[in-house]
Amino acid sequence: MGGTKLLLVPKDDRRLGRGLLALLGEHPDGSANVGEMSVPTEAIRPNPFQPRGNFTQESLAELANSIQENGLLHPILVRNVGSAFEIIAGERRFRAIQKLGWNATPVLVRDLADNEMLVMALVENLQREDLSAMEEARGYKLLIEKLGFTQKDVARRVGRNRSTIANSLRLLSLPDQVIALLEDGSLSAGHGRAILMLPDQDGRTKIAMEAVKRGWSVRETERRVRAKLHAKPKVEPKPHDPVVKRAKVGLERSLGTKVKIRAKSGGAGEVVVPFYNFDDFLRLVTAMGGKELSEDLRE
């Protein structure tokens, strides 16, 4: 491959973005300690902390065509691990390079620990707006669980408000079916936040399915959720409710016999009307179904 060329990134180089340079750690004079070189493509391997899980073949093909036409504008950021190079940021570009069949890949080499690498991978994707709502939420969760960060720590490191981090993490509490709709783009994070206002998982799933089916906007979903929250609960009959007692007395007077009303959960139940012989049975049928029904039974 010839001699290895090692270059320092100039002080005013902004290709990585200020957030990434800050995480890389700048020297007192402002320069970032990053070496640029070309390494065998086969020696590069994916980032084990990559928060992004969805790389569509269509978008990779478009990026590969752009790189083929214009070249690789930004080298892949990697760290050296033994004889291999592990991607810190730029996995999508690397996958496009693989599609092009390049034998060598331009990289920027940086010595990073696992915790620094995890933060870097998340921030790089956030700055490029490459993450879905659920990928972003899982990335924040990973920082909290793996590195012991607080939500405030995460907000500071990724340049977000603490409320943004909290709202993102709440999406992880949605039912699996709703999360799947967020992941495939059927619903947005705004839909997810609206659906979270409902207290029960079944209700969340039902309204999410309805939102997708009817193509509701976030605003319309919010309106529907609020309507459900403010709806008066349905009155379910209970054995000792005054309404049930009055109904029992009224039926007994009308039918001339004892009546039992058994209320069950969910508003269901049954009205039991006993009869004592066949004539009594026909009398009750006549009272409830009319003389015509009684005559049909007698034939």
URHUNOR-V90460 format. One record per residue. N is the residue number from 1. RES is the residue in three letters. OMEGA is omega in whole degrees, -180 to 180 (NA if undefined). Layout:
n:N res:RES omega:OMEGA
n:N res:RES omega:OMEGA
This chain:
n:1 res:MET omega:178
n:2 res:GLY omega:-179
n:3 res:GLY omega:179
n:4 res:THR omega:-179
n:5 res:LYS omega:-179
n:6 res:LEU omega:-178
n:7 res:LEU omega:172
n:8 res:LEU omega:178
n:9 res:VAL omega:-179
n:10 res:PRO omega:-177
n:11 res:LYS omega:-175
n:12 res:ASP omega:179
n:13 res:ASP omega:-177
n:14 res:ARG omega:-175
n:15 res:ARG omega:-178
n:16 res:LEU omega:-177
n:17 res:GLY omega:-176
n:18 res:ARG omega:-179
n:19 res:GLY omega:-179
n:20 res:LEU omega:179
n:21 res:LEU omega:179
n:22 res:ALA omega:180
n:23 res:LEU omega:178
n:24 res:LEU omega:180
n:25 res:GLY omega:-178
n:26 res:GLU omega:174
n:27 res:HIS omega:-180
n:28 res:PRO omega:-179
n:29 res:ASP omega:176
n:30 res:GLY omega:-179
n:31 res:SER omega:179
n:32 res:ALA omega:-177
n:33 res:ASN omega:-177
n:34 res:VAL omega:178
n:35 res:GLY omega:180
n:36 res:GLU omega:179
n:37 res:MET omega:177
n:38 res:SER omega:-177
n:39 res:VAL omega:178
n:40 res:PRO omega:-179
n:41 res:THR omega:-178
n:42 res:GLU omega:180
n:43 res:ALA omega:-178
n:44 res:ILE omega:179
n:45 res:ARG omega:-174
n:46 res:PRO omega:176
n:47 res:ASN omega:180
n:48 res:PRO omega:180
n:49 res:PHE omega:-178
n:50 res:GLN omega:-179
n:51 res:PRO omega:-178
n:52 res:ARG omega:-178
n:53 res:GLY omega:-174
n:54 res:ASN omega:174
n:55 res:PHE omega:-177
n:56 res:THR omega:-179
n:57 res:GLN omega:-179
n:58 res:GLU omega:-180
n:59 res:SER omega:177
n:60 res:LEU omega:179
n:61 res:ALA omega:178
n:62 res:GLU omega:179
n:63 res:LEU omega:178
n:64 res:ALA omega:178
n:65 res:ASN omega:179
n:66 res:SER omega:179
n:67 res:ILE omega:179
n:68 res:GLN omega:-176
n:69 res:GLU omega:-171
n:70 res:ASN omega:-176
n:71 res:GLY omega:180
n:72 res:LEU omega:-175
n:73 res:LEU omega:-179
n:74 res:HIS omega:178
n:75 res:PRO omega:178
n:76 res:ILE omega:179
n:77 res:LEU omega:-175
n:78 res:VAL omega:169
n:79 res:ARG omega:-179
n:80 res:ASN omega:178
n:81 res:VAL omega:-176
n:82 res:GLY omega:179
n:83 res:SER omega:-178
n:84 res:ALA omega:178
n:85 res:PHE omega:-177
n:86 res:GLU omega:-177
n:87 res:ILE omega:173
n:88 res:ILE omega:179
n:89 res:ALA omega:178
n:90 res:GLY omega:-177
n:91 res:GLU omega:180
n:92 res:ARG omega:177
n:93 res:ARG omega:-180
n:94 res:PHE omega:179
n:95 res:ARG omega:177
n:96 res:ALA omega:178
n:97 res:ILE omega:177
n:98 res:GLN omega:179
n:99 res:LYS omega:180
n:100 res:LEU omega:178
n:101 res:GLY omega:179
n:102 res:TRP omega:177
n:103 res:ASN omega:-180
n:104 res:ALA omega:-177
n:105 res:THR omega:175
n:106 res:PRO omega:-179
n:107 res:VAL omega:168
n:108 res:LEU omega:-175
n:109 res:VAL omega:-180
n:110 res:ARG omega:178
n:111 res:ASP omega:-178
n:112 res:LEU omega:173
n:113 res:ALA omega:-178
n:114 res:ASP omega:-177
n:115 res:ASN omega:177
n:116 res:GLU omega:-179
n:117 res:MET omega:180
n:118 res:LEU omega:178
n:119 res:VAL omega:-178
n:120 res:MET omega:-179
n:121 res:ALA omega:-179
n:122 res:LEU omega:-177
n:123 res:VAL omega:-180
n:124 res:GLU omega:180
n:125 res:ASN omega:179
n:126 res:LEU omega:-179
n:127 res:GLN omega:179
n:128 res:ARG omega:180
n:129 res:GLU omega:-178
n:130 res:ASP omega:-174
n:131 res:LEU omega:171
n:132 res:SER omega:-179
n:133 res:ALA omega:-178
n:134 res:MET omega:177
n:135 res:GLU omega:178
n:136 res:GLU omega:-179
n:137 res:ALA omega:180
n:138 res:ARG omega:177
n:139 res:GLY omega:178
n:140 res:TYR omega:-180
n:141 res:LYS omega:180
n:142 res:LEU omega:179
n:143 res:LEU omega:-179
n:144 res:ILE omega:-176
n:145 res:GLU omega:-175
n:146 res:LYS omega:-174
n:147 res:LEU omega:180
n:148 res:GLY omega:179
n:149 res:PHE omega:167
n:150 res:THR omega:177
n:151 res:GLN omega:178
n:152 res:LYS omega:178
n:153 res:ASP omega:-179
n:154 res:VAL omega:-179
n:155 res:ALA omega:-179
n:156 res:ARG omega:-176
n:157 res:ARG omega:-178
n:158 res:VAL omega:176
n:159 res:GLY omega:178
n:160 res:ARG omega:172
n:161 res:ASN omega:180
n:162 res:ARG omega:179
n:163 res:SER omega:178
n:164 res:THR omega:179
n:165 res:ILE omega:-179
n:166 res:ALA omega:-180
n:167 res:ASN omega:179
n:168 res:SER omega:-179
n:169 res:LEU omega:180
n:170 res:ARG omega:180
n:171 res:LEU omega:-179
n:172 res:LEU omega:180
n:173 res:SER omega:178
n:174 res:LEU omega:177
n:175 res:PRO omega:-178
n:176 res:ASP omega:-179
n:177 res:GLN omega:179
n:178 res:VAL omega:177
n:179 res:ILE omega:179
n:180 res:ALA omega:179
n:181 res:LEU omega:176
n:182 res:LEU omega:-178
n:183 res:GLU omega:-179
n:184 res:ASP omega:175
n:185 res:GLY omega:179
n:186 res:SER omega:176
n:187 res:LEU omega:178
n:188 res:SER omega:177
n:189 res:ALA omega:177
n:190 res:GLY omega:175
n:191 res:HIS omega:-178
n:192 res:GLY omega:-180
n:193 res:ARG omega:177
n:194 res:ALA omega:-178
n:195 res:ILE omega:180
n:196 res:LEU omega:179
n:197 res:MET omega:178
n:198 res:LEU omega:-173
n:199 res:PRO omega:-174
n:200 res:ASP omega:-176
n:201 res:GLN omega:179
n:202 res:ASP omega:178
n:203 res:GLY omega:178
n:204 res:ARG omega:-180
n:205 res:THR omega:-177
n:206 res:LYS omega:-177
n:207 res:ILE omega:176
n:208 res:ALA omega:178
n:209 res:MET omega:180
n:210 res:GLU omega:-180
n:211 res:ALA omega:179
n:212 res:VAL omega:-178
n:213 res:LYS omega:-174
n:214 res:ARG omega:177
n:215 res:GLY omega:-178
n:216 res:TRP omega:171
n:217 res:SER omega:177
n:218 res:VAL omega:-179
n:219 res:ARG omega:180
n:220 res:GLU omega:177
n:221 res:THR omega:177
n:222 res:GLU omega:-180
n:223 res:ARG omega:-180
n:224 res:ARG omega:179
n:225 res:VAL omega:180
n:226 res:ARG omega:178
n:227 res:ALA omega:178
n:228 res:LYS omega:-178
n:229 res:LEU omega:-176
n:230 res:HIS omega:180
n:231 res:ALA omega:178
n:232 res:LYS omega:-180
n:233 res:PRO omega:178
n:234 res:LYS omega:180
n:235 res:VAL omega:178
n:236 res:GLU omega:-179
n:237 res:PRO omega:177
n:238 res:LYS omega:-174
n:239 res:PRO omega:-174
n:240 res:HIS omega:177
n:241 res:ASP omega:178
n:242 res:PRO omega:-180
n:243 res:VAL omega:-180
n:244 res:VAL omega:-180
n:245 res:LYS omega:180
n:246 res:ARG omega:179
n:247 res:ALA omega:-180
n:248 res:LYS omega:180
n:249 res:VAL omega:-179
n:250 res:GLY omega:180
n:251 res:LEU omega:-180
n:252 res:GLU omega:177
n:253 res:ARG omega:-177
n:254 res:SER omega:-175
n:255 res:LEU omega:179
n:256 res:GLY omega:179
n:257 res:THR omega:177
n:258 res:LYS omega:180
n:259 res:VAL omega:176
n:260 res:LYS omega:175
n:261 res:ILE omega:-179
n:262 res:ARG omega:179
n:263 res:ALA omega:179
n:264 res:LYS omega:180
n:265 res:SER omega:178
n:266 res:GLY omega:179
n:267 res:GLY omega:180
n:268 res:ALA omega:178
n:269 res:GLY omega:180
n:270 res:GLU omega:175
n:271 res:VAL omega:-177
n:272 res:VAL omega:179
n:273 res:VAL omega:-178
n:274 res:PRO omega:171
n:275 res:PHE omega:-169
n:276 res:TYR omega:174
n:277 res:ASN omega:-175
n:278 res:PHE omega:179
n:279 res:ASP omega:178
n:280 res:ASP omega:177
n:281 res:PHE omega:-180
n:282 res:LEU omega:177
n:283 res:ARG omega:180
n:284 res:LEU omega:178
n:285 res:VAL omega:178
n:286 res:THR omega:-179
n:287 res:ALA omega:-176
n:288 res:MET omega:-174
n:289 res:GLY omega:178
n:290 res:GLY omega:-176
n:291 res:LYS omega:-177
n:292 res:GLU omega:178
n:293 res:LEU omega:-180
n:294 res:SER omega:180
n:295 res:GLU omega:178
n:296 res:ASP omega:-179
n:297 res:LEU omega:-179
n:298 res:ARG omega:-177
n:299 res:GLU omega:NA
